[in-house]
Amino acid sequence: MDMIIPPPTGRVVSTGMVIDTAGEVRLCLDAIMESYPPQCDGIPVDGWSWSGLNGYDMAAESRWGSFAVFGEFNGA
């Protein structure tokens, strides 16, 4: 029997690699492909801004770095 776990309510925090490919931002919580630039099938992140952040890399149309991400998770 599969157990269904509801998404958390309220504000959550997670750490992981954030990858922005041509404006599509994802938080990678699973495997990260070792390509250059890296890729993942992570959770979409709305409202992300690189403004004021340090410690990320760039190549072609991609930016990525490891960050703590705060927000609300809607289960999708």
N, C-alpha and C positions, 0 to 999 in steps of 0.2 A: 504494500500500500504506500503510495506517495504521500508525503507530508507537505501540506501547503503552509508556508510561513508568510504571514502578511508583512508588507513593507513597514519599516519603522515610522513612527509618527514624530513630528517636530524636527528640530535641527539635528543633523548627523555630521560626523566628520570621518574622513577616510584619507589615507595616504596612498600615493601611487604615482605612476607616471601619467602626466597630462600630455596628450598629443593633439596638436591642432594642424589639420591638413586642409589647406585652402578654406579656412573658416569653419570647418567641422571639428569641434572640440570633443574629445573623449577622455574619460578617466579609465585607465587600464588597471583592472583588478585581477586579471588572469595573465595568461601568457602574452609576452611581447615578442613579436617577430624581430629577429636580429638583422633586419634589412637596414639600409641607410637611405633615408631616415627610417627609424623604427615605425612599426605599425601594430595596431591591436584592434580587437572587436569590443572595446570597452563601453562604458555607460556614457551616453551623450550628456554634455554639460552645457547648460544654457547660461548666458550672461557672463561668460569668462572674459577676462581682460588681462593682457600681458603688461599693461601699464604699471610701472612701479615694481615689476618683478625682476629679479636677477637669477642667475643660475640655470638658464635654459640654453639649448642649442638650436641652431637653425640650418636648414638645407632645403633648397628648392622652395616649394610652397609649404613647408612644414616647420613647426616649432615644437619642442618637447623639453620636459624637465620633470623632476620629482618634486611633488608638492603635497601639502595637507590641504584638502578641499572641504569646505564647510557648506552646508546647504540642506535642502529638503529633498528626500528621495520619494518619488511617486510610484515606485514599483516597476517602472518601465526603463 
